[in-house]
Amino acid sequence: MRHTPFAELLRYFFASLFRVEGAADDDSYKVWMFQILALLLTAAWQIPVQLFRRYADLQHYADPERYRLAYSTDTFFAICILSLVIALLALVEWSELLPSRQDHLVLAPLPIPRLSFFAAKLGALTIFFSVAIIGTSLLIGVALPGIASGALEPRPALFRMALLTAQLLGAGYFTFWSMVAVQGLLMSALPVRWFECVSFAVQITLVVAVVCALPLLPYLPAAKLIANEPRWLAYVPPAWFWRFDQNAAWALAIAASAAAGSYLISYLQYSRYQLESPRRLRKIFDAIELVARLFRKPESRAICEFTLRTLSRCRKQKLVFLVIAGMGVAVIAEGAMYLIVHPTRNPVRAAQELQAAIISAPLTLSFFSMVGLRRAFRIPEELRANWLFQVVETGSAEEQIATAVTCFLLVGAAPFWLASIPVEAAVFGIRAVVVLAAQAVLMYALAGYLMSDWRALPFTFAQNAARRHFIQSMVVHLIELIVYSFIASEWIRAAMHSWRSLAALAIVLAGTTFLIRRLRTDEPDAPLEFAERLSQAVEELRLVQH
């Protein structure tokens, strides 16, 4: 059956929304989506269980005012959660919200009407987000009123389900249209040469904000806000749809108009994206050349420049690195909020918790940054880079790998260690020397541990599908984080006040560093690898011919 150009474009744009920027190939996104979905479904079963218990207790106490406040609070939380989830989904699809420069360059030469091009893009985007918004709204809108039903609720269940579903739909579409409007505002106001850089900076800033907001949401005093309803609550978007008043209607109309106007401006400025070129990162590249001069040999300088330039220029590598690093910011924000909301009455213990938090902050940030950078190093940029390094391979492979590890430390650890110096010097005084020395050794040891089996240059080798499972990787990284950041920070704090703890810490750090260095020197003469190693099980099956 022959499809019209519009139908083909609609299918093309809809399929492109499933190709996550960090995916290595067209099918890998499916594996990640199903793994993340399975993890969320495994953890989400606790939510209805807790709600059933909560409303059973409320029915037992037979307090209508207490029940009303609890139901209103849960409704407000549901609207906030849906808004954050849709915002995160829109940020993941940030570059696909409007026709990109690549879309213009690829599809412009084809005999396709411009109106069909933009209509298909808008239609695919609307279908994709409508499925997410409507499906989530129906699920929450039916489940929450059903669980909260009882003798204390005078309103019919169907009415409450319809009302909550409408509130959630309004909040979801408002968030979606607002994200499209922000992207459209940047595209219409900025030249093409600046748009990519500024748009990416806005995307990362919003991603970190949303990721930090998710763990901080349970600390929101929603019950007090709903009971008192302060004036400033009228300026919070979720409150508009919780009240479902005139502000919600105006917000939806303005967001929809802004999103439609963004597509209209993009339509009218169609030729601009074909004529202008993106801005070159000349100042950043000059700074990279200065960093590369730290290495004496030309091969090392070339590897350093290639690594840092690829990381600064390529969007998907930066996105993976910065998103995972942003999770570290979220962990620190949640820990700080916990200390504020649950202060310790014992002043000595409170001082110890504050010291441990200050020590663990750079460790936590460096952990997530190095894990994210290790993940970004595994994403190939172009096959030409793979073949280029194979053809011109010269010098010692061990020196080239040492250069990659040094770049790994410069990007993933050094900035956080340097930024912590003034804070720790002000808090700990002369004892900050012990803290900074221990943190430096820990960061060096973690870098050696994460890169212990690394026999390649970043961004230059092909990936294989026989990897560790997503959930297994999360469990392993969680254990590593507990040991590296939380346990180590308590040990460092104790080492500042006890010579025995200091001596034990020094012995453990020295032994760990020695063992990690031994792992790296087991095969000093082994050549560089330009494809990921297969697991031992796959090697034994001999499924791949060498």
VEXVEX-31488 format. One record per residue (C-alpha): residue in one letter; y, x, z. Coordinates in steps of 0.5 Angstrom, whole numbers. Example, Ala and Ser with C-alpha at 12.3 -4.5 7.8 and 13.67 -1.06 7.14 Angstrom:
(A,(-9,25,16))
(S,(-2,27,14))
//
This chain:
(M,(0,0,0))
(R,(7,3,-2))
(H,(12,3,3))
(T,(20,3,2))
(P,(24,9,4))
(F,(27,5,10))
(A,(20,4,13))
(E,(18,11,11))
(L,(24,14,15))
(L,(23,9,21))
(R,(16,12,21))
(Y,(18,19,21))
(F,(24,19,26))
(F,(19,15,31))
(A,(14,20,30))
(S,(19,26,31))
(L,(21,23,38))
(F,(14,24,41))
(R,(15,32,39))
(V,(17,35,45))
(E,(22,41,44))
(G,(17,46,48))
(A,(11,44,44))
(A,(7,49,40))
(D,(4,44,35))
(D,(5,37,33))
(D,(-1,35,37))
(S,(0,39,44))
(Y,(5,34,46))
(K,(0,28,47))
(V,(-4,33,52))
(W,(2,34,56))
(M,(4,27,56))
(F,(-3,24,58))
(Q,(-4,30,64))
(I,(3,28,67))
(L,(2,20,66))
(A,(-5,21,70))
(L,(-2,25,75))
(L,(4,20,76))
(L,(-1,14,76))
(T,(-6,18,81))
(A,(0,19,86))
(A,(4,12,85))
(W,(-2,8,88))
(Q,(1,9,95))
(I,(8,5,93))
(P,(5,-2,93))
(V,(0,0,99))
(Q,(6,1,103))
(L,(10,-5,100))
(F,(4,-9,102))
(R,(4,-6,109))
(R,(12,-7,110))
(Y,(13,-14,108))
(A,(7,-16,112))
(D,(10,-13,118))
(L,(17,-17,116))
(Q,(13,-24,115))
(H,(10,-22,122))
(Y,(17,-21,125))
(A,(19,-28,122))
(D,(27,-25,121))
(P,(30,-28,115))
(E,(36,-23,115))
(R,(31,-17,116))
(Y,(27,-19,110))
(R,(33,-21,106))
(L,(36,-14,107))
(A,(29,-10,106))
(Y,(28,-14,99))
(S,(35,-12,97))
(T,(34,-5,99))
(D,(28,-5,95))
(T,(31,-8,89))
(F,(37,-3,89))
(F,(32,3,89))
(A,(28,0,83))
(I,(34,0,79))
(C,(36,7,81))
(I,(29,9,80))
(L,(29,6,73))
(S,(36,9,71))
(L,(34,16,73))
(V,(27,15,69))
(I,(31,13,63))
(A,(36,18,63))
(L,(31,23,64))
(L,(27,21,58))
(A,(34,20,54))
(L,(35,28,56))
(V,(28,30,54))
(E,(30,27,47))
(W,(37,29,47))
(S,(37,32,40))
(E,(34,26,37))
(L,(39,21,40))
(L,(43,22,34))
(P,(42,25,27))
(S,(42,32,27))
(R,(44,37,23))
(Q,(37,39,21))
(D,(36,32,19))
(H,(42,32,14))
(L,(40,39,11))
(V,(33,36,10))
(L,(34,29,8))
(A,(41,30,4))
(P,(38,32,-2))
(L,(33,27,-3))
(P,(35,20,-7))
(I,(35,16,0))
(P,(41,11,1))
(R,(46,14,7))
(L,(45,7,10))
(S,(38,7,10))
(F,(38,14,13))
(F,(42,12,19))
(A,(39,5,20))
(A,(32,8,20))
(K,(34,13,26))
(L,(38,8,30))
(G,(32,3,29))
(A,(26,8,31))
(L,(31,10,37))
(T,(31,3,39))
(I,(24,1,38))
(F,(22,8,42))
(F,(27,6,48))
(S,(25,-1,48))
(V,(18,0,49))
(A,(19,4,55))
(I,(25,0,58))
(I,(22,-7,57))
(G,(15,-4,59))
(T,(17,-1,66))
(S,(22,-7,67))
(L,(16,-12,66))
(L,(12,-8,71))
(I,(17,-7,76))
(G,(20,-14,75))
(V,(13,-18,76))
(A,(10,-13,82))
(L,(16,-13,87))
(P,(17,-20,87))
(G,(10,-22,88))
(I,(9,-17,93))
(A,(15,-19,97))
(S,(13,-27,97))
(G,(12,-31,103))
(A,(15,-36,108))
(L,(21,-32,109))
(E,(23,-33,101))
(P,(26,-39,100))
(R,(27,-38,92))
(P,(21,-39,87))
(A,(17,-33,85))
(L,(18,-34,78))
(F,(26,-34,79))
(R,(26,-28,83))
(M,(21,-24,77))
(A,(26,-27,72))
(L,(32,-24,76))
(L,(29,-17,77))
(T,(27,-16,70))
(A,(34,-18,67))
(Q,(37,-13,72))
(L,(32,-8,70))
(L,(33,-9,63))
(G,(41,-9,64))
(A,(40,-2,68))
(G,(35,1,63))
(Y,(39,-1,57))
(F,(46,1,60))
(T,(43,8,61))
(F,(40,9,54))
(W,(47,7,51))
(S,(51,11,55))
(M,(47,17,54))
(V,(47,16,46))
(A,(55,15,47))
(V,(56,22,51))
(Q,(52,25,45))
(G,(56,22,40))
(L,(63,23,44))
(L,(61,31,44))
(M,(59,30,36))
(S,(65,27,34))
(A,(70,31,38))
(L,(67,38,37))
(P,(66,42,31))
(V,(59,44,29))
(R,(60,51,30))
(W,(61,49,38))
(F,(57,43,38))
(E,(50,46,39))
(C,(52,50,45))
(V,(56,45,49))
(S,(51,40,47))
(F,(46,44,50))
(A,(50,46,56))
(V,(51,38,58))
(Q,(44,37,57))
(I,(41,42,62))
(T,(47,40,67))
(L,(45,33,66))
(V,(37,35,67))
(V,(38,39,73))
(A,(42,33,76))
(V,(37,28,75))
(V,(31,32,77))
(C,(35,34,84))
(A,(37,26,84))
(L,(29,24,84))
(P,(27,28,91))
(L,(34,26,94))
(L,(34,19,93))
(P,(29,17,99))
(Y,(35,20,103))
(L,(40,15,100))
(P,(42,10,106))
(A,(41,4,102))
(A,(40,-1,107))
(K,(47,1,110))
(L,(50,1,104))
(I,(48,-6,102))
(A,(49,-9,109))
(N,(56,-6,109))
(E,(58,-6,102))
(P,(63,-1,102))
(R,(69,-2,96))
(W,(67,5,93))
(L,(60,2,92))
(A,(63,-2,86))
(Y,(64,4,82))
(V,(56,6,82))
(P,(53,3,76))
(P,(46,1,79))
(A,(50,-3,84))
(W,(53,-7,78))
(F,(46,-9,76))
(W,(44,-10,83))
(R,(50,-15,84))
(F,(49,-17,77))
(D,(56,-20,76))
(Q,(62,-19,71))
(N,(62,-11,72))
(A,(55,-11,69))
(A,(56,-15,63))
(W,(62,-11,62))
(A,(59,-4,63))
(L,(53,-7,58))
(A,(58,-9,53))
(I,(62,-2,53))
(A,(56,2,53))
(A,(53,-1,47))
(S,(60,-1,43))
(A,(60,6,45))
(A,(53,8,42))
(A,(55,4,36))
(G,(61,7,35))
(S,(58,14,36))
(Y,(53,12,30))
(L,(59,10,26))
(I,(63,16,27))
(S,(57,20,25))
(Y,(56,16,19))
(L,(63,17,17))
(Q,(63,25,18))
(Y,(56,25,14))
(S,(59,31,10))
(R,(61,35,15))
(Y,(54,37,18))
(Q,(52,40,11))
(L,(59,44,10))
(E,(60,47,17))
(S,(55,52,20))
(P,(53,53,28))
(R,(57,58,32))
(R,(54,65,32))
(L,(54,68,39))
(R,(57,74,38))
(K,(60,75,45))
(I,(53,74,48))
(F,(50,79,43))
(D,(55,84,45))
(A,(53,83,52))
(I,(46,84,50))
(E,(47,90,47))
(L,(50,93,53))
(V,(44,91,57))
(A,(39,94,52))
(R,(43,101,53))
(L,(39,102,59))
(F,(33,104,55))
(R,(33,110,52))
(K,(28,110,47))
(P,(30,106,41))
(E,(23,102,41))
(S,(25,99,48))
(R,(32,98,46))
(A,(29,94,40))
(I,(24,90,44))
(C,(30,88,50))
(E,(35,86,44))
(F,(29,82,41))
(T,(27,78,47))
(L,(34,77,50))
(R,(37,75,43))
(T,(31,70,42))
(L,(32,67,49))
(S,(39,66,48))
(R,(39,63,41))
(C,(33,59,41))
(R,(33,52,44))
(K,(26,50,46))
(Q,(25,57,49))
(K,(32,56,53))
(L,(30,49,55))
(V,(23,50,58))
(F,(26,56,62))
(L,(32,52,65))
(V,(28,46,66))
(I,(23,49,70))
(A,(28,53,74))
(G,(32,47,75))
(M,(26,45,79))
(G,(27,50,84))
(V,(35,48,85))
(A,(31,41,86))
(V,(27,44,92))
(I,(33,47,95))
(A,(37,41,95))
(E,(31,37,98))
(G,(30,42,103))
(A,(38,42,105))
(M,(38,35,105))
(Y,(32,35,110))
(L,(35,39,115))
(I,(42,35,115))
(V,(38,28,116))
(H,(33,31,121))
(P,(37,36,125))
(T,(33,40,130))
(R,(36,39,137))
(N,(34,45,140))
(P,(40,50,138))
(V,(35,56,138))
(R,(30,53,133))
(A,(36,50,129))
(A,(38,57,128))
(Q,(32,60,126))
(E,(31,54,121))
(L,(38,56,118))
(Q,(36,63,117))
(A,(29,61,114))
(A,(33,57,109))
(I,(38,62,107))
(I,(32,67,106))
(S,(28,63,102))
(A,(33,60,97))
(P,(33,66,93))
(L,(26,67,93))
(T,(25,59,91))
(L,(30,60,85))
(S,(27,67,83))
(F,(20,64,83))
(F,(21,58,79))
(S,(25,62,74))
(M,(20,67,73))
(V,(15,61,72))
(G,(19,58,67))
(L,(21,65,64))
(R,(13,66,63))
(R,(12,60,60))
(A,(18,61,55))
(F,(15,68,53))
(R,(9,64,51))
(I,(12,60,46))
(P,(12,63,39))
(E,(19,63,35))
(E,(17,65,28))
(L,(10,68,25))
(R,(15,73,22))
(A,(16,76,28))
(N,(9,76,30))
(W,(7,80,23))
(L,(14,84,23))
(F,(12,87,30))
(Q,(5,88,28))
(V,(7,92,21))
(V,(12,96,25))
(E,(8,97,31))
(T,(10,104,34))
(G,(10,108,40))
(S,(6,107,47))
(A,(4,100,48))
(E,(5,101,55))
(E,(12,103,55))
(Q,(13,97,50))
(I,(10,92,55))
(A,(14,95,61))
(T,(20,94,57))
(A,(18,86,57))
(V,(17,86,64))
(T,(23,89,66))
(C,(27,84,62))
(F,(23,79,65))
(L,(26,82,72))
(L,(33,82,69))
(V,(33,75,67))
(G,(28,71,72))
(A,(30,75,79))
(A,(36,80,79))
(P,(41,74,78))
(F,(39,71,84))
(W,(38,77,88))
(L,(45,80,87))
(A,(48,73,88))
(S,(44,73,95))
(I,(47,79,97))
(P,(54,77,100))
(V,(51,71,103))
(E,(46,74,107))
(A,(51,80,109))
(A,(55,75,112))
(V,(50,71,116))
(F,(45,77,118))
(G,(50,83,118))
(I,(46,90,118))
(R,(40,86,118))
(A,(41,84,111))
(V,(38,90,109))
(V,(31,89,111))
(V,(32,82,108))
(L,(34,84,101))
(A,(29,90,101))
(A,(24,85,103))
(Q,(26,80,97))
(A,(27,85,92))
(V,(19,88,93))
(L,(17,81,93))
(M,(20,79,87))
(Y,(18,85,84))
(A,(11,84,86))
(L,(11,77,83))
(A,(13,79,77))
(G,(8,84,77))
(Y,(3,79,79))
(L,(5,74,73))
(M,(5,79,68))
(S,(-1,82,70))
(D,(-5,80,64))
(W,(0,81,59))
(R,(-1,85,53))
(A,(4,82,48))
(L,(11,82,46))
(P,(15,76,48))
(F,(15,70,43))
(T,(11,74,38))
(F,(4,71,39))
(A,(0,65,37))
(Q,(-3,60,42))
(N,(-10,58,43))
(A,(-12,51,46))
(A,(-16,53,51))
(R,(-12,54,57))
(R,(-12,52,64))
(H,(-11,44,65))
(F,(-4,42,67))
(I,(-6,39,74))
(Q,(-10,46,76))
(S,(-4,50,74))
(M,(1,46,78))
(V,(-4,46,84))
(V,(-4,54,83))
(H,(3,55,83))
(L,(4,50,89))
(I,(0,55,93))
(E,(4,61,90))
(L,(10,58,92))
(I,(8,57,99))
(V,(6,64,100))
(Y,(11,67,96))
(S,(17,63,99))
(F,(16,59,105))
(I,(11,64,109))
(A,(14,70,106))
(S,(21,67,109))
(E,(19,66,116))
(W,(15,73,116))
(I,(22,76,114))
(R,(26,72,119))
(A,(21,75,124))
(A,(21,82,122))
(M,(29,82,123))
(H,(28,81,130))
(S,(21,85,131))
(W,(19,92,130))
(R,(11,90,129))
(S,(13,84,124))
(L,(17,89,120))
(A,(11,94,120))
(A,(6,89,118))
(L,(11,86,113))
(A,(12,93,110))
(I,(4,94,110))
(V,(3,88,107))
(L,(8,89,101))
(A,(6,96,100))
(G,(-1,94,99))
(T,(0,88,95))
(T,(5,92,90))
(F,(0,98,90))
(L,(-6,93,88))
(I,(-1,89,83))
(R,(0,96,79))
(R,(-7,98,79))
(L,(-8,91,75))
(R,(-3,94,70))
(T,(-6,101,69))
(D,(-13,99,68))
(E,(-12,99,61))
(P,(-6,104,59))
(D,(-9,105,52))
(A,(-10,98,50))
(P,(-7,96,44))
(L,(-2,90,44))
(E,(-4,83,43))
(F,(-1,78,38))
(A,(-6,72,40))
(E,(-7,69,46))
(R,(-14,71,50))
(L,(-19,66,50))
(S,(-23,64,56))
(Q,(-29,68,58))
(A,(-33,61,57))
(V,(-30,61,50))
(E,(-32,68,49))
(E,(-39,67,51))
(L,(-40,61,46))
(R,(-38,66,40))
(L,(-34,60,37))
(V,(-29,65,34))
(Q,(-31,70,29))
(H,(-27,77,30))
//
